[in-house]
Amino acid sequence: MNKTKIKNIASGIEKSCDILRKNDQLLEVVLEDTTIKILLKKKTNKYVGYFKDMEFESDG
């Protein structure tokens, strides 16, 4: 399975993720060793998404 990293914008913490689905508009990931799924949408050069009032970004 393909991997990527997501970063919490507020805290700067990065986590590894498994990519479930990726295209030009969406990136759907699951945090490693969890069942937390996050959907990120493409904005400019990065994918941006939200989970429990936290904002995350990824290069894909």
PyRosetta script that sets phi, psi and omega in degrees:
from pyrosetta import init, pose_from_sequence

init()
pose = pose_from_sequence("MNKTKIKNIASGIEKSCDILRKNDQLLEVVLEDTTIKILLKKKTNKYVGYFKDMEFESDG")
pose.set_psi(1, 140.2)
pose.set_omega(1, 179.4)
pose.set_phi(2, -70.9)
pose.set_psi(2, 150.2)
pose.set_omega(2, -177.2)
pose.set_phi(3, -123.0)
pose.set_psi(3, 157.4)
pose.set_omega(3, 172.6)
pose.set_phi(4, -152.2)
pose.set_psi(4, 175.4)
pose.set_omega(4, 176.3)
pose.set_phi(5, -119.2)
pose.set_psi(5, 141.0)
pose.set_omega(5, 171.7)
pose.set_phi(6, -117.0)
pose.set_psi(6, 152.9)
pose.set_omega(6, -176.4)
pose.set_phi(7, -126.7)
pose.set_psi(7, 131.9)
pose.set_omega(7, 173.2)
pose.set_phi(8, -76.1)
pose.set_psi(8, 120.2)
pose.set_omega(8, -173.7)
pose.set_phi(9, -65.1)
pose.set_psi(9, -39.2)
pose.set_omega(9, -176.7)
pose.set_phi(10, -71.4)
pose.set_psi(10, -43.5)
pose.set_omega(10, -174.2)
pose.set_phi(11, -98.0)
pose.set_psi(11, -21.4)
pose.set_omega(11, -178.2)
pose.set_phi(12, 82.4)
pose.set_psi(12, 3.2)
pose.set_omega(12, -179.3)
pose.set_phi(13, -74.7)
pose.set_psi(13, 133.2)
pose.set_omega(13, 177.7)
pose.set_phi(14, -108.2)
pose.set_psi(14, 143.1)
pose.set_omega(14, 177.2)
pose.set_phi(15, -133.1)
pose.set_psi(15, 147.7)
pose.set_omega(15, 175.7)
pose.set_phi(16, -81.9)
pose.set_psi(16, 145.7)
pose.set_omega(16, -178.4)
pose.set_phi(17, -138.4)
pose.set_psi(17, 154.4)
pose.set_omega(17, 169.6)
pose.set_phi(18, -93.9)
pose.set_psi(18, 134.7)
pose.set_omega(18, 179.0)
pose.set_phi(19, -85.8)
pose.set_psi(19, 121.8)
pose.set_omega(19, 175.5)
pose.set_phi(20, -87.8)
pose.set_psi(20, -42.1)
pose.set_omega(20, -176.9)
pose.set_phi(21, -152.6)
pose.set_psi(21, 139.8)
pose.set_omega(21, 178.9)
pose.set_phi(22, -147.4)
pose.set_psi(22, 132.9)
pose.set_omega(22, 171.1)
pose.set_phi(23, -146.5)
pose.set_psi(23, -166.8)
pose.set_omega(23, -176.0)
pose.set_phi(24, -67.7)
pose.set_psi(24, -19.9)
pose.set_omega(24, -176.2)
pose.set_phi(25, -111.7)
pose.set_psi(25, -30.2)
pose.set_omega(25, -172.3)
pose.set_phi(26, -128.7)
pose.set_psi(26, 150.5)
pose.set_omega(26, 171.9)
pose.set_phi(27, -136.9)
pose.set_psi(27, 118.1)
pose.set_omega(27, 179.7)
pose.set_phi(28, -111.8)
pose.set_psi(28, 122.2)
pose.set_omega(28, -175.0)
pose.set_phi(29, -130.0)
pose.set_psi(29, 160.3)
pose.set_omega(29, 172.0)
pose.set_phi(30, -125.1)
pose.set_psi(30, 129.0)
pose.set_omega(30, 177.5)
pose.set_phi(31, -63.0)
pose.set_psi(31, 136.0)
pose.set_omega(31, -179.6)
pose.set_phi(32, -57.9)
pose.set_psi(32, 141.4)
pose.set_omega(32, 177.5)
pose.set_phi(33, 63.5)
pose.set_psi(33, 21.1)
pose.set_omega(33, 175.7)
pose.set_phi(34, -138.9)
pose.set_psi(34, -179.9)
pose.set_omega(34, 172.9)
pose.set_phi(35, -113.8)
pose.set_psi(35, 17.7)
pose.set_omega(35, -178.4)
pose.set_phi(36, -79.8)
pose.set_psi(36, 118.8)
pose.set_omega(36, -179.9)
pose.set_phi(37, -107.7)
pose.set_psi(37, 133.9)
pose.set_omega(37, -179.7)
pose.set_phi(38, -127.7)
pose.set_psi(38, 132.6)
pose.set_omega(38, 177.2)
pose.set_phi(39, -104.5)
pose.set_psi(39, 121.2)
pose.set_omega(39, -179.4)
pose.set_phi(40, -113.6)
pose.set_psi(40, 140.2)
pose.set_omega(40, 179.8)
pose.set_phi(41, -109.8)
pose.set_psi(41, 145.5)
pose.set_omega(41, -176.7)
pose.set_phi(42, -71.9)
pose.set_psi(42, 126.7)
pose.set_omega(42, 173.2)
pose.set_phi(43, -135.7)
pose.set_psi(43, 120.3)
pose.set_omega(43, -173.6)
pose.set_phi(44, 51.1)
pose.set_psi(44, -113.2)
pose.set_omega(44, -176.1)
pose.set_phi(45, -101.3)
pose.set_psi(45, -3.1)
pose.set_omega(45, -175.0)
pose.set_phi(46, -126.1)
pose.set_psi(46, 157.9)
pose.set_omega(46, 172.0)
pose.set_phi(47, -93.1)
pose.set_psi(47, 135.3)
pose.set_omega(47, -177.5)
pose.set_phi(48, -128.5)
pose.set_psi(48, 135.2)
pose.set_omega(48, 178.9)
pose.set_phi(49, -149.2)
pose.set_psi(49, 170.3)
pose.set_omega(49, -176.3)
pose.set_phi(50, -128.5)
pose.set_psi(50, 146.3)
pose.set_omega(50, 174.3)
pose.set_phi(51, -149.9)
pose.set_psi(51, 119.5)
pose.set_omega(51, 178.8)
pose.set_phi(52, 49.7)
pose.set_psi(52, 54.4)
pose.set_omega(52, 177.6)
pose.set_phi(53, 62.3)
pose.set_psi(53, 19.5)
pose.set_omega(53, 174.8)
pose.set_phi(54, -114.4)
pose.set_psi(54, 141.8)
pose.set_omega(54, -179.5)
pose.set_phi(55, -105.2)
pose.set_psi(55, 133.6)
pose.set_omega(55, -178.5)
pose.set_phi(56, -123.0)
pose.set_psi(56, 153.5)
pose.set_omega(56, 174.3)
pose.set_phi(57, -137.8)
pose.set_psi(57, 155.7)
pose.set_omega(57, -179.9)
pose.set_phi(58, -151.5)
pose.set_psi(58, 151.6)
pose.set_omega(58, 173.6)
pose.set_phi(59, -84.5)
pose.set_psi(59, -13.1)
pose.set_omega(59, -179.7)
pose.set_phi(60, 93.3)
pose.dump_pdb("model.pdb")
